[in-house]
Every structure is written in C-alpha cells, then in structure tokens.
Amino acid sequence: MPLKFVSGDPLLTQCNVLALAHNARGQTEMNTFTQHLMRKFPPAFSNYVQSCRKGKQNGGNLYLWTESKPRLLFLTVRDSGAGATRLRHVQKCLMTIARDYRLLSIKSLAIAPIGDNLERPEIKPLYEKWFAHAKYNVIVYENYELGTAADEAF
C-alpha cells in the first residue's frame, strides 16, 4: 500500500506535491505550520486569495501552485475561515486527486494535517479509501512537528 501516516514537518517533504487544507474565502489560519508556509511561499497564498475573491474556489475544489518545489495543492475543505472542516469537501478533494493525479502531475504526494484533533479520526478513513491503491506514494502528516523530517521511505 503506497500510503503512509507520519508525524513531522510537511515543509521538509521530498514529495513533488504538498497538499494543504484551506477555505473558500482565502482567509489564512494563523497556526505555526501556515505561518511558516506563508513565509516560504507568499506568492502562492496571494494567488490563492485572488482566486477566492474572484469566486473560483468553492468547497471541494483544488488550486495547484506550480511555481515552487514542492508544488502546492490547496484543498478547499471549508466554506469560511472559521468553523469545522467539511468531510464532504475533503472527500471531493481526495477523490479528485485520486482520479486526476496524472493531470496534476503528481508523482508523490504529501498531505499536511487536515482538520483539528477531533476531526482527524473521521478524515483518516477517507485517505485509506482514496489512496489505498494509488500508483504513487502518499504521505499523510497526522501531526505537525516543526523542523522534524518525517521518515517518508516505503
């Protein structure tokens, strides 16, 4: 199974695409991970916000930023900047990735933690459903640990 659950810093991933959860309004949550990500890739966030303001991001949509390494894949999992992660949006994002990985040029995928500690147990089965038979490696970061490289080897 090309699916592995790890703890560590997703910014240190060796995967060619890093997926992260966001919302349809483009409002950035100010947690430690997002702050580091915004400092490292400010144009990606700026362009995502512009896309949101134009009404192009709805729950379940993807936004791919290709001008960085790793490339960033924004998963629109919430309708607003506050509130719960919507499982239906997570499901749609993961299904689209599983289906369209060639169009997205995904050779390996790291997924930053999605949701809070109460939501993650409900999200984990979705990873297993959509990526259990993927033709590329999928690394799911369950816990964010600043500066700690995860063991991504299979």
DAWO-V264294 format. One record per pair of residues at least 12 apart in sequence whose ideal C-beta (glycine too) atoms are under 10 Angstrom apart, sorted by sequence separation. I is the first residue (numbers start at 1). GAP is how many residues later the second one is. D is the distance in whole Angstrom. If there is no record, write none. Layout:
BEGIN
((I	GAP	D) (I	GAP	D))
END
This chain:
BEGIN
((22	12	9) (51	12	6) (62	12	7) (63	12	8) (77	12	5) (78	12	10) (97	12	7) (111	12	10) (114	12	9) (128	12	9) (139	12	9) (20	13	8) (21	13	10) (61	13	8) (62	13	6) (63	13	7) (76	13	6) (77	13	5) (114	13	9) (127	13	5) (139	13	5) (20	14	8) (61	14	8) (62	14	7) (75	14	8) (76	14	10) (77	14	10) (97	14	9) (139	14	10) (48	15	5) (60	15	9) (61	15	5) (75	15	7) (77	15	9) (127	15	10) (137	15	8) (139	15	9) (47	16	8) (59	16	10) (60	16	6) (61	16	10) (76	16	9) (77	16	6) (111	16	7) (124	16	8) (137	16	9) (20	17	7) (28	17	6) (48	17	7) (57	17	8) (59	17	6) (60	17	8) (75	17	9) (76	17	7) (77	17	10) (94	17	9) (123	17	9) (137	17	6) (47	18	7) (58	18	7) (59	18	7) (75	18	4) (93	18	10) (124	18	8) (18	19	9) (26	19	8) (44	19	9) (57	19	5) (59	19	7) (74	19	9) (75	19	8) (123	19	10) (26	20	9) (28	20	9) (44	20	10) (45	20	9) (47	20	9) (56	20	10) (59	20	5) (73	20	9) (94	20	9) (111	20	9) (120	20	10) (26	21	10) (28	21	8) (44	21	4) (58	21	8) (59	21	10) (75	21	9) (93	21	9) (11	22	8) (26	22	6) (27	22	8) (43	22	8) (44	22	9) (52	22	9) (57	22	10) (75	22	8) (109	22	8) (120	22	7) (9	23	10) (10	23	7) (18	23	10) (22	23	9) (26	23	4) (44	23	7) (51	23	9) (120	23	9) (9	24	8) (20	24	10) (25	24	9) (26	24	8) (41	24	7) (43	24	7) (44	24	6) (48	24	8) (52	24	8) (73	24	7) (90	24	6) (11	25	6) (26	25	8) (27	25	8) (43	25	8) (47	25	10) (51	25	10) (89	25	10) (90	25	8) (109	25	8) (117	25	10) (10	26	10) (11	26	7) (22	26	7) (26	26	3) (41	26	9) (48	26	5) (60	26	8) (108	26	10) (114	26	9) (117	26	9) (9	27	8) (10	27	8) (22	27	10) (24	27	10) (25	27	6) (26	27	7) (41	27	5) (44	27	9) (45	27	9) (47	27	10) (59	27	6) (109	27	6) (110	27	9) (111	27	7) (113	27	8) (114	27	9) (11	28	10) (20	28	10) (24	28	6) (25	28	9) (40	28	8) (44	28	5) (48	28	9) (60	28	7) (61	28	8) (87	28	9) (106	28	9) (107	28	10) (108	28	6) (109	28	7) (110	28	8) (111	28	7) (112	28	9) (113	28	5) (114	28	10) (11	29	7) (23	29	8) (41	29	10) (45	29	9) (59	29	7) (60	29	5) (85	29	6) (86	29	10) (90	29	9) (94	29	9) (106	29	9) (107	29	6) (108	29	5) (109	29	5) (110	29	5) (111	29	5) (112	29	5) (113	29	6) (11	30	9) (22	30	9) (44	30	8) (59	30	4) (60	30	8) (62	30	9) (85	30	4) (101	30	10) (106	30	6) (107	30	8) (108	30	8) (109	30	7) (110	30	8) (111	30	6) (113	30	7) (24	31	9) (26	31	7) (41	31	6) (58	31	9) (59	31	9) (60	31	8) (61	31	8) (62	31	6) (73	31	7) (84	31	8) (85	31	8) (95	31	9) (98	31	9) (99	31	9) (106	31	10) (108	31	7) (109	31	9) (110	31	7) (111	31	10) (113	31	6) (24	32	9) (25	32	8) (40	32	10) (60	32	3) (61	32	8) (84	32	8) (87	32	8) (90	32	9) (91	32	9) (94	32	5) (98	32	4) (106	32	9) (112	32	7) (24	33	5) (59	33	7) (60	33	6) (71	33	8) (73	33	8) (85	33	10) (86	33	10) (90	33	6) (93	33	9) (94	33	7) (97	33	7) (98	33	6) (101	33	7) (102	33	9) (23	34	8) (24	34	6) (58	34	10) (59	34	9) (60	34	10) (62	34	6) (71	34	8) (84	34	9) (85	34	5) (95	34	9) (96	34	9) (97	34	8) (98	34	10) (101	34	7) (102	34	10) (22	35	8) (24	35	6) (37	35	8) (60	35	9) (61	35	8) (62	35	7) (71	35	9) (84	35	7) (85	35	9) (87	35	6) (91	35	6) (94	35	8) (95	35	6) (98	35	9) (101	35	6) (23	36	9) (24	36	9) (60	36	8) (73	36	8) (75	36	8) (78	36	10) (87	36	7) (90	36	6) (94	36	4) (98	36	7) (24	37	8) (26	37	10) (73	37	10) (75	37	9) (77	37	6) (78	37	9) (85	37	9) (90	37	9) (93	37	9) (94	37	7) (97	37	9) (98	37	10) (101	37	10) (62	38	8) (66	38	10) (70	38	9) (73	38	9) (77	38	8) (85	38	7) (87	38	10) (91	38	8) (22	39	10) (64	39	9) (66	39	8) (70	39	9) (73	39	10) (75	39	7) (87	39	7) (91	39	8) (64	40	6) (70	40	7) (72	40	10) (90	40	10) (98	40	9) (110	40	9) (22	41	8) (64	41	9) (97	41	9) (62	42	8) (64	42	10) (77	42	10) (110	42	8) (19	43	8) (94	44	10) (108	44	8) (19	45	10) (77	46	9) (108	46	10) (17	47	8) (18	47	10) (17	48	10) (26	48	9) (17	49	9) (29	49	9) (18	50	9) (22	50	10) (26	50	10) (18	51	9) (19	51	9) (23	51	10) (25	51	10) (27	51	9) (17	52	10) (18	52	4) (19	52	10) (20	52	7) (22	52	5) (23	52	10) (24	52	5) (29	52	7) (16	53	8) (17	53	6) (18	53	7) (19	53	8) (20	53	7) (21	53	8) (22	53	7) (23	53	7) (24	53	9) (25	53	8) (27	53	7) (28	53	8) (29	53	9) (16	54	6) (17	54	5) (18	54	6) (19	54	4) (20	54	6) (21	54	5) (22	54	6) (23	54	7) (24	54	7) (25	54	8) (27	54	3) (15	55	6) (16	55	6) (17	55	8) (18	55	7) (19	55	8) (20	55	7) (21	55	8) (22	55	7) (23	55	4) (24	55	5) (25	55	6) (26	55	8) (27	55	8) (14	56	8) (15	56	9) (17	56	5) (19	56	6) (21	56	5) (22	56	8) (23	56	7) (24	56	7) (25	56	5) (13	57	6) (20	57	10) (21	57	7) (23	57	6) (24	57	9) (25	57	9) (23	58	5) (11	59	9) (22	59	9) (23	59	8) (10	60	9) (23	60	9) (23	62	9) (23	63	10) (21	64	7) (24	65	9) (23	66	9) (21	68	9) (21	69	8) (21	72	8) (19	74	8) (19	75	9) (37	75	8) (19	78	7) (34	78	9) (33	79	6) (17	80	9) (33	80	7) (31	82	9) (17	84	9) (19	85	10) (31	85	10) (17	87	7) (19	87	9) (17	88	8) (16	89	8) (17	89	5) (16	90	7) (17	90	8) (18	90	10) (19	90	6) (20	90	9) (21	90	9) (15	91	9) (16	91	5) (17	91	7) (18	91	8) (19	91	7) (20	91	8) (21	91	7) (15	92	8) (16	92	5) (17	92	5) (18	92	5) (19	92	5) (20	92	4) (21	92	8) (22	92	10) (15	93	4) (16	93	8) (17	93	7) (18	93	8) (19	93	7) (20	93	9) (21	93	4) (14	94	7) (15	94	6) (16	94	9) (17	94	9) (18	94	7) (20	94	8) (21	94	7) (13	95	8) (15	95	4) (19	95	8) (13	96	9) (14	96	8) (15	96	9) (13	97	4) (12	98	9) (13	98	10) (11	99	9) (13	99	9) (10	100	5) (10	101	8) (11	101	9) (8	102	10) (10	102	4) (21	102	10) (9	103	9) (10	103	8) (6	104	9) (2	106	9) (3	106	10) (4	106	10) (5	106	10) (7	106	9) (2	107	9) (33	108	9) (36	108	9) (34	110	10) (36	110	7) (33	111	5) (36	111	9) (32	112	7) (33	112	10) (31	113	8) (33	113	8) (32	114	6) (5	119	8) (17	119	9) (19	119	9) (16	120	9) (15	121	9) (17	121	10) (18	121	9) (19	121	9) (20	121	10) (5	122	8) (15	122	7) (19	122	10) (5	123	10) (14	123	10) (15	123	8) (18	123	9) (3	124	6) (15	124	6) (3	125	7) (14	125	9) (13	126	7) (1	127	9) (3	127	9) (4	127	10) (3	128	5) (13	128	8) (2	129	7) (3	129	6) (10	129	8) (1	130	8) (2	130	8) (3	130	9) (10	130	10) (1	131	6) (2	131	8) (3	131	7) (8	131	9) (10	131	5) (1	132	8) (2	132	5) (9	132	8) (1	133	9) (2	133	8) (4	133	7) (5	133	10) (6	133	6) (8	133	6) (11	133	9) (12	133	10) (2	134	6) (3	134	8) (4	134	7) (5	134	8) (6	134	7) (7	134	7) (8	134	9) (10	134	7) (12	134	10) (2	135	5) (3	135	5) (4	135	5) (5	135	5) (6	135	6) (7	135	6) (8	135	8) (9	135	7) (10	135	10) (11	135	9) (12	135	8) (14	135	9) (1	136	10) (2	136	6) (3	136	8) (4	136	7) (5	136	8) (6	136	7) (7	136	4) (8	136	8) (9	136	6) (11	136	9) (12	136	8) (13	136	9) (14	136	9) (1	137	9) (2	137	9) (3	137	7) (4	137	10) (5	137	5) (6	137	8) (7	137	8) (8	137	5) (9	137	6) (12	137	4) (13	137	8) (15	137	7) (5	138	10) (7	138	5) (8	138	9) (9	138	6) (11	138	10) (12	138	7) (14	138	6) (6	139	10) (8	139	9) (9	139	5) (13	139	7) (14	139	9) (8	140	5) (9	140	7) (10	140	8) (12	140	9) (7	141	7) (8	141	6) (9	141	7) (6	142	10) (8	142	3) (6	143	10) (7	143	6) (8	143	8) (6	144	4) (7	144	10) (8	144	8) (5	145	10) (6	145	6) (4	146	9) (6	146	7) (4	147	8) (4	148	7) (4	149	9) (4	150	6) (3	151	9) (2	152	7) (1	153	9))
END
